[in-house]
Every structure is written in structure tokens, then in C-alpha cells.
Amino acid sequence: MKTNLSPALQVLRKSAKKFTRSIVLVALGAITLSGCATNVDDYNAAVIQGIVDQNDNILATGYAVISAQKSDIPAQQRILSIRASKLDAYRALMEQIYGQYLDANTTIGEMVMKSDTLKARVQGLVYGARLVSINPVGDDTYETTLSLDKDIVNDLRRLFLAAKSKQRLARS
């Protein structure tokens, strides 16, 4: 003989199922995250390996798309792409040496976001960079890798900090 459950008992049974599902999902998430602890260490080591070579020099890689270059001549597009990828690599070096200046602005009106802008800028001087490689990547991209000696990096940072302190003294 089958009895009908009251609506209150049905709601209670459904919420118990949801609660059980939530517990299972939390347990699976905890197991997954604990398994990632060593992966995070591996990832951090890989990132550092990607920006530091065997001699502890900083590496930077720049990219440029060939077809995006403003020329109708394919050979000139390739040359412009190589130049653009080299400049992108220098920008990446400067970001590692000096950091990046960010300017963010968010406008909210009537409790609704009206605009959200973010500008990034890096400025500095780089000397002594060594060209490691210029390689085509796929059919339409060039990749340029530069290396900068760690002693030069330290010199550049000292010069930068000295210039900044002179600017502050001049303002006061």
C-alpha cells in the first residue's frame, strides 16, 4: 500500500537531497583543490623558468601578427612583424624591470555602472638586451625572445629609483 507524503514532508525530502548533494560537491571540491597544491608549485616554477634562463637572466618574449602589418607586400609585412615583435619583447622586459603603471576609472550613476576604463603604461630605459631568437609561430605570427643580464637589471632599477628620488626632491 502506497501512501502519499504530505507537501511539507516532500519539501523536506527535497531539501535533504540538495543538502546531501552540496556536501558531496564540497567534498569533491576539497579533494580537487588539495590535489592542485603541488600543481600550483609546479605552475609557479614553470612561470619562473619561462622568465629566467640558466644564468638567472631575465627573458622576455614579444609577438606580432604578420597579416596585421600595414603593407601590401608580404615580405615587408614579415619584416614589420619582426620589428613589432621585437618592440613587444622590449615592452615585456620593461614591465619586468620597472613594473607597470595602471590607471583605472569606474563611473557609476543611478547605481548602474556607466563606464569602466583601465589604462596600462610602462616607461623606462633598457640597454644591454641580447637577442635570443626570432621565430615564426604558426603561419601568421613572429615571436622574438630577448635576454637581459641580471646585473644590468639591477643597474637599471638603481638608476630608475635615483631618478625618481631626484624628481621628488625637485617637487618639494
N, C-alpha and C positions, 0 to 999 in steps of 0.2 A: 504494500500500500504506500503510495507516494503522497507526501504532504507538501503543501505549498508553504514556502517560507514567507514570513511577513516582510513587507518592504524594508523595515528597519534592519532586519536580520540580513537581507540581501545586500544592503548598502554596507553593513559591517563586514560581510564576507568579501565584497569587492575591495574595500579599503585594506583588509588584511592581505589580500593578494598583491595590491600595489605596494604595501609596506614590505612584503617579502621580496618582491622584485627589486625594490630600492636597495634593500640590504645586500642582495646578490650583486647588483651593479656597483655599489660602493666597494664591496669586497674585491670584485674583479678589477676595478679601477686601482685599488691599493696594490694589488698584486702586479698590475701592469706598470704602475709608477715605480714600485720598488725594483722591478726588473730593469727600468731605464736608468737607475742610478749609475751603473757602470757605463751605460751608453752615453750619458752626459759627459762623463770624464773622457771617454773616447772622442766624443764630438769636440770638446774643448781642445784636446791635444791635436786633433786634425786641423782645427782652425788656426791654432798657433803654428803648426807645421806649415800651413799654407801661406803665412805671412813672414816666416822666419826661415832662412836657409841654414845649411850646415855650419856656416861661420857666424851664426847669430846676426846676420844682416837682414834688414827689412826687405821684403819682397812686395811688389805691388803690380797688379795686373789691370790693364785697360782694354776696352773692347770698342769696336766701331763697325757699323754695318756698311758694306760696300755700296749697295743699291741706294742708300740714303744720301750719298755724296752728290753734290750738285755739279754734275758734268754729264755730257752725252757720250763721252769717250770712256769705254770700260777700263783701259789701262790707267787713265787719270783718276777714275773712281777708286781703283785699288790703291794708288799712291796716296790719295786724300784720306782713304780709310786707314792706312798705316799711320799717317800723321795724326789723325784723330785718336786712334787707339793709344798712341804714344802719349799724347796730351792727357788722355783719360788715366793712364798709368801714373803720370806725374801728379795729377789731382789726387789719386788714391794714396800716393806717397805723402803728400802734404796733409791729408786727413790723418794719417797715422802719426806724423810728426807733431803737428800743431793742434789737432782736433778739428772740430767743425763748428762754426758759428750757426746757430739756429735761431730764427725769428718766427714765432708763432703768434697768430692773431685769430681769435674766435669772437664772432659777434652774435649775440642772442637778443632777439626782440620779441616781445609778447610770448615769452617762454618757448620760442621756437628758434632753432639755430638758423641764422640768416647766412652766415659765411664762416668758413674755416680755412685759413691760409697758413702755409708753412713754407718759409724760405730758408734755404741752406746755402752757406757760403764758406769757402775755405780760402785763406790767403797766406802766402808765405814765400820763402825763397828755398829752392832746392839746388844744391850743387853736388857734383861728385857721383851722381847716379850712374850706374852701369847698366847698359842694355843687355839683358839676359837672352831674350828671344822675341821674334816676331813670327807668328804662325797663323795660317788661315784656319779658321774653325768653321766647319761645315762649308757650305757653298757661298755664303754671303757675309762672313764676318772675319775680322782680323783681331788677334789677341797679341798684345805686347806686354812683356814682363820686364820690370826694372828691379834692380837691387841697389840698396844703399847701405854703406858700411855703418856699423853701429857707432863708431867714433864720430863720424860726420853727423849722424843723427843727434848725438849729444851736443856737438858744437852748434848745430842749428838751433836746438832748443835753448842753449845758453844765450846765443845771440838774440833770439826772439824774446826771451824773458828780460834781457838787458834793455832792449828797445822799448818794451812795454813799461819798464820801470822809469825810463827816461821820459816817456810820454806822460806818465802820471806826475812826475816831478815838475814838468813844464806846465801842466794844468794848475798845479797848486801854488 
